[in-house]
Amino acid sequence: MKSPSPPLHHLSQRSDLLLATEIVTEGARVLDIGCEHGELLHLLKREKKVDGRGLELSQEGVNACVASGLSVIQGDADTDLLSYPDDAFDYVILTQTIQATRRPKHVVEELLRIGKHAIISFPNFAHWRVRASLLISGKMPMTPSLSLTWHETPNIHLCSIRDFVDLCEDLGARIDRAYSWSRDETPKPTDPKSRVANLMAEHAMFVLS
C-alpha cells in the first residue's frame, strides 16, 4: 500500500514556495525562473503533477536540477525570456528574484507575455524594521530577509509593496491576488494597496494576469 505524501510544510520551509504550490492548478504548464536547485519544481511536480520547466542563472543550480531529473536550462531573466513564445505557460513564477534583476519592469512584461498568470514574490523594503534600521543607523538596512551588506547583496532594485502596485498599474497588469507575511507567519490574502501591509509585512506575493 502506497504511503500518503507528507504535508507541504514537511517538504519545504519557504512560505512563498508553499504558497505558490497551493496557487498553481493541477497539471499546469509552469516555468520557474531563478529556480536555484529546483525545490519549487519538485514540490509542483509531486503535489500538482505539473509540466514544469526551469530557467536558472547559475551553472551549479542547473547541474543540480538536471541531476535530479528536472528540465532546467541556464539563462538570464533579463535577456532570455524573449526566446519564449506568447502564452507558452499557464504560470510563470519568479520567487525572491525580481529585486536582483537589472530591468524589473521588462521582466514583469515578459512574464505576462509568456504566461497566462505570473506569480511574483519579493521582500518588502518598506517593512517597519527596514525603515527603523535606516532611520537609526543611517546605513543600508540588514534584516533577516535582507541579510547581506550593501556591497555583497545581489539585490539592485529593492521595492516596497506600494512600489510594486504602482508598477502593475503602469503595465496595465491585473492583480488577481495578493498575499503578505512576516517571519513565522502564514501568508494571508491582503489588500495590495493597504498601508498596514506595506508597513508590517516582510514579504509579499502577487498573482498577476
C-alpha positions in Angstrom: 0.0 0.0 0.0 1.4 3.4 -1.0 2.1 5.6 2.0 0.5 9.1 1.9 2.5 12.1 0.9 3.7 14.3 3.8 2.1 17.7 4.1 3.6 20.6 2.2 5.2 22.1 5.3 7.3 19.0 5.7 8.7 19.4 2.1 9.8 23.0 2.3 10.4 25.7 4.9 9.9 28.6 2.5 6.4 30.2 2.8 6.5 31.6 -0.8 7.2 28.2 -2.3 4.4 26.6 -0.3 2.0 29.3 -1.3 2.9 29.1 -5.0 2.4 25.4 -4.9 -1.1 25.9 -3.4 -2.0 28.5 -6.1 -0.9 26.6 -9.2 -3.6 24.3 -10.6 -3.3 20.6 -11.2 -1.4 19.6 -14.4 -0.5 23.2 -15.3 2.4 24.2 -17.6 4.9 26.1 -15.4 8.1 28.0 -15.9 10.1 28.6 -12.7 12.6 31.5 -13.3 15.5 31.6 -11.0 14.7 28.1 -9.8 18.1 27.6 -8.0 18.3 23.8 -7.0 14.7 23.1 -8.1 12.9 23.0 -4.7 9.7 24.6 -6.1 9.7 22.4 -9.2 10.0 19.3 -7.1 7.1 20.5 -5.0 4.9 21.3 -8.0 5.7 18.0 -9.8 4.9 16.0 -6.6 1.8 17.9 -5.4 0.3 19.2 -8.6 1.7 16.9 -11.4 2.7 20.0 -13.4 4.6 20.1 -16.7 7.5 22.0 -15.2 10.4 23.8 -16.7 13.1 26.0 -15.1 15.4 28.8 -16.0 18.4 29.3 -13.7 21.4 31.7 -14.0 24.0 29.6 -12.1 25.5 26.6 -13.7 25.7 24.9 -10.3 21.9 25.3 -9.9 21.3 23.9 -13.4 23.5 20.9 -12.8 21.8 20.1 -9.5 18.3 20.3 -11.2 19.3 18.2 -14.2 20.9 15.6 -12.0 17.6 15.2 -10.1 15.6 14.8 -13.3 14.3 18.3 -13.7 14.0 20.1 -17.1 16.1 23.2 -16.4 18.3 25.3 -18.7 20.8 28.1 -18.0 19.6 31.6 -18.7 19.1 35.1 -17.5 15.7 36.6 -16.8 16.8 40.0 -18.1 17.7 38.7 -21.6 16.5 35.2 -22.3 12.7 35.4 -21.8 12.4 36.9 -25.3 13.0 33.4 -26.7 9.7 32.0 -25.3 6.5 32.4 -27.4 3.4 34.2 -26.2 1.2 32.2 -23.7 3.6 29.3 -23.6 2.8 28.6 -19.9 -0.1 28.7 -17.6 2.0 30.1 -14.8 5.4 31.8 -14.8 6.9 32.0 -11.3 9.6 34.4 -10.0 10.2 34.0 -6.3 12.5 36.3 -4.4 14.3 37.3 -7.6 12.7 40.4 -9.1 14.8 42.6 -6.9 18.0 41.1 -8.3 17.1 41.7 -12.0 18.6 44.6 -14.0 15.3 45.5 -15.7 12.4 44.5 -13.4 9.8 46.3 -15.5 10.9 44.5 -18.6 11.0 41.2 -16.8 7.4 41.6 -15.5 6.3 42.5 -19.0 7.8 39.3 -20.3 6.3 37.2 -17.6 2.9 38.4 -18.5 3.5 37.8 -22.2 4.7 34.2 -21.9 2.4 33.2 -19.1 -1.3 33.4 -18.5 -0.5 34.1 -14.9 2.6 35.5 -13.2 3.4 34.7 -9.6 6.0 37.0 -8.1 7.3 37.2 -4.6 9.7 39.7 -3.1 11.0 41.2 0.2 9.1 44.4 1.2 11.6 47.2 1.6 9.0 49.4 3.4 8.7 47.0 6.3 9.0 48.8 9.6 12.2 47.1 10.6 13.9 48.3 7.4 12.6 51.8 8.0 13.7 51.8 11.6 17.1 50.4 10.8 17.8 53.1 8.1 16.5 55.9 10.4 18.5 54.8 13.5 21.8 53.6 11.9 21.9 55.8 8.8 23.1 52.8 6.8 21.6 50.4 4.4 19.3 48.1 6.5 20.2 44.5 7.3 17.2 42.3 8.4 16.5 38.6 8.4 15.0 38.9 4.9 17.8 41.3 3.7 20.7 39.7 5.5 23.7 40.8 3.3 25.6 44.0 3.4 25.0 46.6 0.6 28.3 45.6 -1.2 27.6 41.8 -1.0 23.9 41.7 -1.8 22.7 40.6 -5.3 19.6 42.9 -4.8 19.8 46.0 -7.0 16.2 47.1 -7.3 14.6 46.7 -3.9 11.0 47.8 -3.8 8.0 48.1 -1.4 4.5 46.6 -1.9 3.3 50.1 -2.9 6.1 50.4 -5.5 5.1 47.0 -7.0 1.4 48.0 -7.1 2.5 51.2 -9.0 4.5 49.1 -11.4 1.4 46.8 -12.1 -0.7 49.9 -12.7 1.9 51.3 -15.1 2.0 48.0 -17.0 -1.8 47.6 -17.0 -1.4 44.3 -15.2 -4.4 42.9 -13.3 -3.7 41.9 -9.7 -5.7 38.7 -9.2 -4.5 38.0 -5.7 -2.0 39.4 -3.2 -0.6 38.0 0.0 1.7 39.3 2.7 3.5 37.8 5.7 6.4 38.2 8.1 8.7 35.8 9.9 7.0 32.7 11.3 3.6 33.8 9.9 1.4 32.0 7.4 0.9 34.2 4.2 -2.5 35.8 4.3 -4.6 37.4 1.5 -4.1 41.2 1.6 -5.3 44.4 0.0 -2.3 45.3 -2.2 -2.9 49.0 -1.5 -3.1 48.5 2.3 -0.8 50.9 4.1 -0.8 48.4 7.0 0.5 45.6 4.9 3.2 47.9 3.4 4.4 48.7 6.9 4.0 45.4 8.7 4.8 42.7 6.1 8.3 41.5 5.4 7.3 39.6 2.2 4.7 39.8 -0.4 3.4 37.6 -3.3 1.3 38.8 -6.2 -0.6 36.8 -8.8 -0.9 38.8 -12.0 -2.6 38.3 -15.3 
